[in-house]
Amino acid sequence: MTMSIEEAATARGRHTRMPDFFIVGHSKSGTTALYEMLRRHEQIFLPDLKEPIFFAQEQPREAHRYRPTATLAEYLALFEPATADQCVGEASASYLRSPTAAARIAQAQPGARIIAILREPASFLRSFHLQCVQAHYETQKDFRKAIELEDARRRGERIPRRSLWPQELLYSDHVRYAEQLRRYHEVFGAEQVLVLIYDDFRRDNEATVRQVLRFLDVDDTVAVQATDANPTVGMRSQRMDDLVYAASTGRGPGWRVLKTAVTALTPTDLRRGVLKAAQRRLVYGEAPPPDESFMLELRRRFKPEVVALSEYLDRDLVELWGYDKIDRLTADG
């Protein structure tokens, strides 16, 4: 799967397209909404497949719910429909935390433009944990307990059976923001890397998207429609989720319960639609309220990371994210 310098040069030299820009993450920080909003622009091409993760080659492909590309030919085929005058991109949220993706992207496309979105660490990890539970990578539904399992999981213990990439569940490693950005700045010029803050994007989708359009040198005067994608949800029924998951994968005892009824609903697209509807109505609901005392603990723990990021970006995220009040809140508590 490794792309050599020669292969990258060959790919750039023939009619196939290597992306001009990359949305590199983080997940649960607006990357899906940004991807959806950008792909409506006629001067931008983004493939239907979000998360190709081609350049994060330390991640096993089978660990992802999307069908990521495994070979250079598969990857380049994603961009074949793009026209010559379009700005081509892709979005893989795991590229930011990947220790290898930045260097590999730079090797393949030295002129690439990089877009990263960062979210306040505790809120990000809470949403990311809920997503891992939803995707069946994580079996520990209690956020505090999942964080407390990190040391055991580093030793290869307490790994969920369905998790094919245990590093994903080392939650604290995801919020080493300054270190992650530094990997990109080491191989790309500062003018090639755009760092967005999730709060800005949530407050004004349109202004943030126009900032991205200017960064990509495309028309920033087009109409922009706000999008809310990939919302955070909670698990309403673990038992029902197990049944629906078994039906969708064809594995487990729950599959025997649903097999006759579900397979009778043909064609396949209809069957998938029924399963997704079951998830929406029976399995998932609103995310539970956060444990504020634990969120405060996490913010106290991650304050040095936020201070380092503030200094790195020359922006006061300590105040924006409320980390300047942590000591007072801790004393009051």
C-alpha positions as CSV (number, residue, x, y, z in Angstrom):
1,M,0.0,0.0,0.0
2,T,3.0,2.3,0.4
3,M,3.3,4.9,-2.3
4,S,6.8,5.5,-3.5
5,I,8.1,8.8,-4.7
6,E,8.3,7.3,-8.2
7,E,4.6,6.2,-8.0
8,A,3.5,9.6,-6.8
9,A,5.4,11.4,-9.6
10,T,3.9,9.0,-12.1
11,A,0.4,9.6,-10.8
12,R,0.9,13.4,-11.0
13,G,2.3,13.1,-14.5
14,R,-0.6,11.1,-16.1
15,H,-4.2,12.1,-16.5
16,T,-5.3,10.8,-13.1
17,R,-5.8,13.4,-10.4
18,M,-4.2,13.6,-7.0
19,P,-6.2,15.8,-4.6
20,D,-5.3,19.4,-4.4
21,F,-6.6,19.7,-0.8
22,F,-7.2,17.5,2.2
23,I,-9.6,17.9,5.1
24,V,-7.6,16.1,7.7
25,G,-9.8,16.2,10.8
26,H,-10.7,15.9,13.6
27,S,-13.8,13.8,13.6
28,K,-16.9,15.1,15.5
29,S,-15.6,18.6,14.9
30,G,-17.5,19.6,11.8
31,T,-15.5,17.7,9.1
32,T,-18.5,16.0,7.7
33,A,-20.6,19.2,7.5
34,L,-17.7,21.0,5.8
35,Y,-17.2,18.1,3.4
36,E,-20.9,18.2,2.5
37,M,-21.0,22.0,2.1
38,L,-17.9,22.2,-0.1
39,R,-19.0,19.4,-2.5
40,R,-22.0,21.5,-3.5
41,H,-19.6,24.1,-5.0
42,E,-19.3,23.6,-8.8
43,Q,-15.6,24.5,-8.8
44,I,-14.8,21.8,-6.2
45,F,-14.9,18.0,-6.5
46,L,-15.0,15.7,-3.5
47,P,-15.7,12.0,-4.1
48,D,-18.8,10.3,-2.7
49,L,-16.5,8.2,-0.4
50,K,-15.6,10.2,2.6
51,E,-12.7,8.8,4.6
52,P,-10.5,7.1,2.0
53,I,-7.8,7.1,4.7
54,F,-5.3,6.0,2.0
55,F,-2.4,8.0,3.5
56,A,-2.9,6.8,7.1
57,Q,-1.6,3.4,6.2
58,E,-1.0,2.3,9.8
59,Q,-4.7,1.9,10.2
60,P,-6.2,-1.4,9.1
61,R,-8.8,-1.0,6.4
62,E,-11.2,-3.5,7.9
63,A,-11.4,-1.4,11.0
64,H,-13.5,1.3,9.3
65,R,-17.2,1.3,8.6
66,Y,-16.6,3.0,5.3
67,R,-14.9,1.1,2.5
68,P,-11.5,2.9,2.4
69,T,-9.2,2.5,-0.5
70,A,-6.3,0.0,-0.3
71,T,-4.3,0.5,-3.5
72,L,-3.1,3.5,-5.4
73,A,-5.3,2.6,-8.4
74,E,-8.4,2.5,-6.2
75,Y,-7.5,5.8,-4.6
76,L,-6.9,7.6,-7.8
77,A,-10.1,6.2,-9.3
78,L,-12.1,8.2,-6.8
79,F,-11.1,11.4,-8.5
80,E,-11.5,10.4,-12.2
81,P,-15.0,12.1,-12.5
82,A,-13.4,15.5,-11.6
83,T,-13.2,18.0,-14.5
84,A,-9.9,19.7,-15.4
85,D,-11.0,23.0,-14.0
86,Q,-12.2,21.7,-10.6
87,C,-10.3,21.9,-7.3
88,V,-10.1,18.3,-6.1
89,G,-10.1,17.2,-2.5
90,E,-10.8,14.4,0.0
91,A,-11.7,14.2,3.7
92,S,-10.2,11.7,6.1
93,A,-10.7,12.8,9.7
94,S,-8.0,10.3,11.0
95,Y,-5.2,12.0,9.0
96,L,-4.7,14.6,11.7
97,R,-4.0,12.0,14.5
98,S,-2.0,9.7,12.1
99,P,1.7,9.9,12.8
100,T,2.5,9.1,9.1
101,A,-0.2,10.8,6.9
102,A,1.3,14.3,6.8
103,A,4.6,13.0,5.4
104,R,2.9,10.7,2.9
105,I,0.6,13.4,1.6
106,A,3.5,15.7,1.2
107,Q,5.4,13.1,-0.7
108,A,2.5,12.5,-3.1
109,Q,1.3,16.1,-3.4
110,P,3.9,18.7,-2.2
111,G,1.6,21.6,-3.2
112,A,-1.5,20.3,-1.3
113,R,-3.5,22.5,1.0
114,I,-4.5,21.2,4.4
115,I,-7.6,22.0,6.4
116,A,-7.9,21.0,10.1
117,I,-10.7,21.6,12.5
118,L,-10.1,21.6,16.2
119,R,-12.7,21.3,19.0
120,E,-12.4,21.8,22.8
121,P,-10.8,18.6,24.0
122,A,-13.2,17.4,26.6
123,S,-16.3,18.0,24.4
124,F,-14.6,16.4,21.4
125,L,-13.6,13.2,23.3
126,R,-17.1,12.9,24.8
127,S,-18.6,13.0,21.3
128,F,-16.0,10.8,19.9
129,H,-16.6,8.2,22.6
130,L,-20.3,8.2,21.8
131,Q,-19.5,7.7,18.1
132,C,-17.2,4.8,18.9
133,V,-20.0,3.2,20.9
134,Q,-22.4,3.8,18.1
135,A,-19.9,2.2,15.6
136,H,-19.4,-0.9,17.9
137,Y,-15.7,-0.2,18.3
138,E,-16.2,0.6,22.0
139,T,-18.2,-1.5,24.4
140,Q,-17.7,0.6,27.5
141,K,-20.7,3.0,27.4
142,D,-19.6,5.0,30.5
143,F,-17.3,7.8,29.3
144,R,-15.3,8.0,32.5
145,K,-14.7,4.3,32.6
146,A,-13.7,4.2,29.0
147,I,-11.0,6.9,29.7
148,E,-9.9,5.0,32.7
149,L,-9.3,1.9,30.5
150,E,-6.6,3.7,28.5
151,D,-3.6,2.3,30.5
152,A,-4.9,-1.3,30.3
153,R,-5.5,-0.9,26.6
154,R,-2.0,0.4,26.0
155,R,-0.9,-2.9,27.5
156,G,-3.2,-4.8,25.0
157,E,-5.8,-5.6,27.7
158,R,-9.5,-4.9,27.8
159,I,-9.7,-4.5,24.0
160,P,-13.3,-4.8,22.7
161,R,-13.7,-7.8,20.4
162,R,-15.0,-5.7,17.5
163,S,-12.2,-3.2,17.7
164,L,-9.7,-3.9,15.0
165,W,-7.6,-0.8,15.7
166,P,-7.2,-0.5,19.5
167,Q,-5.2,2.8,19.2
168,E,-8.4,4.5,18.3
169,L,-9.6,3.9,21.9
170,L,-6.6,5.7,23.4
171,Y,-8.7,8.8,23.7
172,S,-6.2,11.1,25.3
173,D,-3.8,10.7,22.3
174,H,-6.4,12.3,20.0
175,V,-6.0,15.7,21.6
176,R,-2.3,16.3,21.2
177,Y,-3.3,19.2,18.9
178,A,0.0,21.1,18.7
179,E,2.0,18.0,18.0
180,Q,-0.5,16.9,15.3
181,L,-0.4,20.3,13.6
182,R,3.4,20.5,13.8
183,R,3.7,17.3,11.7
184,Y,1.9,19.2,8.9
185,H,3.8,22.4,9.3
186,E,7.1,20.5,9.1
187,V,6.3,19.3,5.5
188,F,4.0,22.1,4.3
189,G,4.4,25.8,4.3
190,A,2.3,27.9,6.7
191,E,0.3,29.3,3.8
192,Q,-0.7,25.7,2.9
193,V,-2.3,24.9,6.2
194,L,-5.6,26.3,7.4
195,V,-6.6,25.6,11.0
196,L,-10.2,26.2,11.9
197,I,-11.8,26.3,15.3
198,Y,-15.0,24.3,15.7
199,D,-16.7,27.1,17.8
200,D,-16.3,29.5,14.8
201,F,-17.7,27.0,12.4
202,R,-20.7,26.3,14.7
203,R,-21.4,30.0,15.3
204,D,-21.2,31.0,11.6
205,N,-21.1,28.1,9.0
206,E,-21.3,30.5,6.1
207,A,-18.3,32.7,7.1
208,T,-16.1,29.7,7.8
209,V,-16.9,28.1,4.5
210,R,-16.2,31.3,2.7
211,Q,-12.9,31.4,4.4
212,V,-12.1,27.9,3.2
213,L,-13.2,28.8,-0.4
214,R,-10.8,31.8,-0.4
215,F,-8.1,29.4,0.9
216,L,-8.7,27.1,-2.0
217,D,-8.8,30.0,-4.5
218,V,-12.3,29.3,-5.8
219,D,-15.3,31.6,-6.0
220,D,-16.3,32.6,-2.5
221,T,-19.3,34.6,-3.5
222,V,-21.6,31.6,-4.2
223,A,-24.6,30.8,-2.0
224,V,-23.7,28.8,1.0
225,Q,-26.3,26.5,2.7
226,A,-25.6,25.6,6.3
227,T,-25.4,21.9,7.1
228,D,-25.6,19.9,10.3
229,A,-24.1,16.5,9.6
230,N,-23.1,13.5,11.7
231,P,-24.8,14.7,14.9
232,T,-23.8,13.2,18.3
233,V,-26.3,10.6,19.5
234,G,-26.8,8.3,22.5
235,M,-27.6,4.7,22.7
236,R,-31.3,4.2,23.6
237,S,-31.3,0.4,23.7
238,Q,-28.1,-1.8,23.8
239,R,-30.1,-5.0,23.1
240,M,-31.9,-3.5,20.1
241,D,-28.6,-2.2,18.8
242,D,-27.1,-5.6,19.1
243,L,-30.0,-7.1,17.1
244,V,-29.8,-4.5,14.3
245,Y,-26.0,-4.8,14.2
246,A,-26.3,-8.6,13.9
247,A,-28.8,-8.2,11.1
248,S,-26.6,-5.7,9.2
249,T,-23.5,-7.9,9.4
250,G,-25.1,-11.4,9.3
251,R,-23.3,-12.4,12.5
252,G,-24.4,-13.2,16.1
253,P,-27.5,-14.8,17.7
254,G,-29.6,-11.7,16.9
255,W,-29.2,-12.4,13.3
256,R,-31.2,-15.6,13.6
257,V,-34.0,-13.7,15.2
258,L,-34.3,-11.2,12.4
259,K,-33.0,-13.1,9.4
260,T,-36.3,-14.4,8.1
261,A,-38.2,-11.1,8.4
262,V,-35.4,-8.9,7.2
263,T,-34.3,-10.9,4.2
264,A,-37.9,-11.1,3.0
265,L,-37.7,-7.4,2.4
266,T,-35.9,-7.3,-0.9
267,P,-34.1,-5.8,-2.7
268,T,-30.9,-5.2,-0.7
269,D,-31.3,-1.4,-0.8
270,L,-34.7,-1.7,0.9
271,R,-33.3,-4.0,3.5
272,R,-30.6,-1.5,4.3
273,G,-33.1,1.2,4.5
274,V,-35.2,-0.8,7.0
275,L,-32.1,-1.4,9.2
276,K,-31.1,2.3,9.2
277,A,-34.7,3.3,10.1
278,A,-34.6,0.8,13.0
279,Q,-31.4,2.4,14.2
280,R,-32.9,5.9,14.1
281,R,-36.1,5.0,15.8
282,L,-35.3,2.2,18.2
283,V,-31.6,2.3,18.9
284,Y,-30.4,5.9,19.0
285,G,-31.7,8.9,20.8
286,E,-30.5,12.2,22.2
287,A,-27.0,12.1,23.7
288,P,-27.2,11.9,27.5
289,P,-26.1,15.0,29.4
290,P,-22.4,15.1,30.2
291,D,-21.0,14.4,33.7
292,E,-20.0,17.9,34.4
293,S,-17.6,16.9,37.3
294,F,-15.8,14.5,35.0
295,M,-15.7,17.1,32.2
296,L,-14.1,19.5,34.6
297,E,-11.5,16.8,35.5
298,L,-10.7,16.3,31.9
299,R,-10.3,20.0,31.2
300,R,-8.0,20.4,34.2
301,R,-6.0,17.4,32.7
302,F,-5.9,18.9,29.2
303,K,-5.2,22.5,30.1
304,P,-1.5,22.2,29.3
305,E,-2.4,21.0,25.8
306,V,-4.8,24.0,25.3
307,V,-2.1,26.4,26.6
308,A,0.4,24.9,24.1
309,L,-2.1,25.1,21.3
310,S,-2.9,28.7,22.1
311,E,0.8,29.6,21.9
312,Y,1.3,27.6,18.7
313,L,-1.6,29.3,16.9
314,D,-1.2,32.6,18.6
315,R,-4.9,32.6,19.6
316,D,-6.3,32.6,23.1
317,L,-8.2,29.3,23.2
318,V,-7.7,29.2,26.9
319,E,-10.3,31.9,27.3
320,L,-12.5,30.8,24.3
321,W,-12.8,27.3,25.7
322,G,-13.3,28.4,29.3
323,Y,-10.0,27.0,30.6
324,D,-9.2,30.2,32.3
325,K,-12.0,29.4,34.8
326,I,-10.9,25.9,35.7
327,D,-9.0,26.7,38.8
328,R,-11.9,28.8,40.2
329,L,-14.5,26.1,39.3
330,T,-12.3,23.4,40.9
331,A,-12.0,25.5,44.1
332,D,-15.8,26.2,44.2
333,G,-16.4,22.5,43.7
